[in-house]
Amino acid sequence: MKGADMIPILMYHQIGQPSPRGTPYRGLTVHPASFRRQMAWMRRLGYRGLSMRDLMPYLQGHRQGKVFGITFDDGYVNVLANALPILRDMGFTSTNYFLAHRFGGSNEWDRANGVPPAPLMSLEQAREWVAGGQEAGSHTLDHPDLPELPEAAAFEQIHRSRHELQEALGAEVTAFCYPYGHETPALRDMVRQAGYLNATTTGGGLAGPADDLFGLPRVTVARSTHIVRFLQKCLTRLEEKRRHA
């Protein structure tokens, strides 16, 4: 990696068959074959894919190595079905950000934009995810736009989701992801106060020592991200330069 202190944290949503051409947000569904190719290339180049929990020592500067983060937003069933076997094959860990009140539901927050419904994991499936060696993070209770909520309601979404997920999954939850990537300094403070150790946004770029652990940027991986562009995003500082341009 150019600049050993810079770490790509990949952002995925769904891993499955893309919706028909012209469907809104079609690009957020990455084909399983593309996902396997991306993971295989990173492993071939000597990199290890890690969950946010496992990535923390590297983000804090306590450890160094060829690592990258793997995250999935929303907890889709197709991630369990299609990504988990690939992650197991590669020996990688990852973080899936779950909605504490949407187990067994669908992406209702996308309905107004014309996005087709896609099933979210049931509680049992989320437990299977955790039992498979992967991390569960929080994406709030039900995917609100946090900056639009009153302060007390926003804190409830952040704080309560952590405790409900921990109780339901029997696993510690220390990673948070802001819905839509929308956040503020006040919301970052709420995430800290709620007991999380890190939080990711949708801001583009590689994560480095200058980044707040509660406002970490990620590298978006879309359906159309061909392998050369994928490696360029992960292994160069182009995205970091764009972020600060």
Secondary structure, DSSP 8 states (H G I E B T S, - for coil): --STT-B-EEEE-EES----TT-TTGGGEE-HHHHHHHHHHHHHTT-EEE-HHHHHHHHTTS--SSEEEEEEES-BHHIIIIIHHHHHHHT---EEEE-TT-TT-B-GGGGGGT----BB--HHHHHHHHHTT-EEEE-TTT---GGGS-HHHHHHHHHHHHHHHHHHHTS---EEE-GGG---HHHHHHHHHTT-SEEEEEEES-B-TTS-TTSEEEEE--TT--HHHHHHHHHSSHHHHHHT-
